[in-house]
Amino acid sequence: GAFDMSKEYLISEELVHSGPDCEIGSQWVLLLFEKVVTAPKDAMLIGSLLDTDIHSNSCRIVFFGKALCVMDKDNKDELSRLRLFKPKQKIGHVKRVVDDSVVIGKDLFKKETDISKFINLKITLDKETEKLPGYIEGSFGSSGQYKVRCTQPHGLPVSRGKGKGKAKGEEEEEDTSLAI
């Protein structure tokens, strides 16, 4: 498809080989040059290695392609029109199982984090054999713990005991992680 400034684009550190997950012509490159390069929109650009031995038997072309958009790299407003993102993931753990759809999580937030900003944030309960969708329902206590509601029963054994911590002899669900 054509490049569209209104769409979001995933940042990749390298080009992906074309295949079922990546069609030919579906990747674009943002080139930021140290010095000004004069090139009109739709111009063909060719980059080559000039510091290699001209007598070696190798291709010196690094890239080629059409300039779809020309911007000033020092103009932050222009660059911010590009909607680029990098996926981020944070992993926490299940501290306690409340019932068949609610767990208490830990290790995702610091004690001083305002968890109310993350209410309804999608979260994945990652069991050994499956990944279950859920969302943060709210904070739990004052130590950065949070309540997660799964959208379907998770099948984890409900924690016994009440009050602080876990019941005597009870293990935390360390093999079950939570990811946002």
CORTA-V431917 format. One record per backbone hydrogen bond with DSSP energy under -1.0 kcal/mol. CO is the residue of the C=O (numbers start at 1). NH is the residue of the N-H. E is the energy in kcal/mol with one decimal. If there is no record, write none. Layout:
# CORTA-V431917
co:CO nh:NH e:E
co:CO nh:NH e:E
This chain:
# CORTA-V431917
co:4 nh:7 e:-1.6
co:9 nh:85 e:-2.2
co:22 nh:19 e:-2.8
co:23 nh:26 e:-1.7
co:40 nh:43 e:-1.7
co:43 nh:67 e:-2.5
co:45 nh:65 e:-2.0
co:47 nh:62 e:-3.0
co:47 nh:63 e:-1.4
co:53 nh:56 e:-1.4
co:56 nh:58 e:-1.3
co:60 nh:49 e:-2.9
co:63 nh:47 e:-2.9
co:65 nh:45 e:-3.9
co:67 nh:42 e:-3.9
co:72 nh:75 e:-1.8
co:74 nh:76 e:-1.1
co:75 nh:79 e:-2.1
co:76 nh:80 e:-2.1
co:78 nh:81 e:-1.2
co:79 nh:82 e:-1.4
co:82 nh:84 e:-1.2
co:83 nh:9 e:-2.9
co:85 nh:11 e:-3.0
co:90 nh:180 e:-2.0
co:92 nh:178 e:-2.1
co:93 nh:106 e:-2.5
co:96 nh:104 e:-3.4
co:97 nh:159 e:-2.2
co:100 nh:154 e:-2.1
co:101 nh:150 e:-3.6
co:102 nh:98 e:-1.8
co:102 nh:99 e:-1.7
co:103 nh:148 e:-2.9
co:104 nh:95 e:-3.2
co:104 nh:96 e:-1.6
co:105 nh:146 e:-1.5
co:106 nh:93 e:-2.5
co:110 nh:113 e:-1.5
co:113 nh:115 e:-1.2
co:114 nh:117 e:-1.5
co:115 nh:118 e:-2.2
co:118 nh:121 e:-2.2
co:121 nh:136 e:-1.7
co:123 nh:134 e:-2.0
co:124 nh:179 e:-2.3
co:125 nh:132 e:-2.9
co:126 nh:177 e:-1.8
co:130 nh:127 e:-2.5
co:132 nh:125 e:-3.2
co:133 nh:151 e:-2.3
co:134 nh:123 e:-2.5
co:135 nh:149 e:-2.5
co:136 nh:120 e:-3.5
co:138 nh:147 e:-3.3
co:145 nh:140 e:-2.2
co:146 nh:105 e:-3.1
co:147 nh:137 e:-3.1
co:147 nh:138 e:-1.1
co:148 nh:103 e:-2.2
co:149 nh:135 e:-1.9
co:167 nh:170 e:-2.5
co:172 nh:174 e:-2.1
co:173 nh:176 e:-1.6
co:176 nh:94 e:-1.8
co:177 nh:126 e:-3.3
co:178 nh:92 e:-3.3
co:179 nh:124 e:-2.6
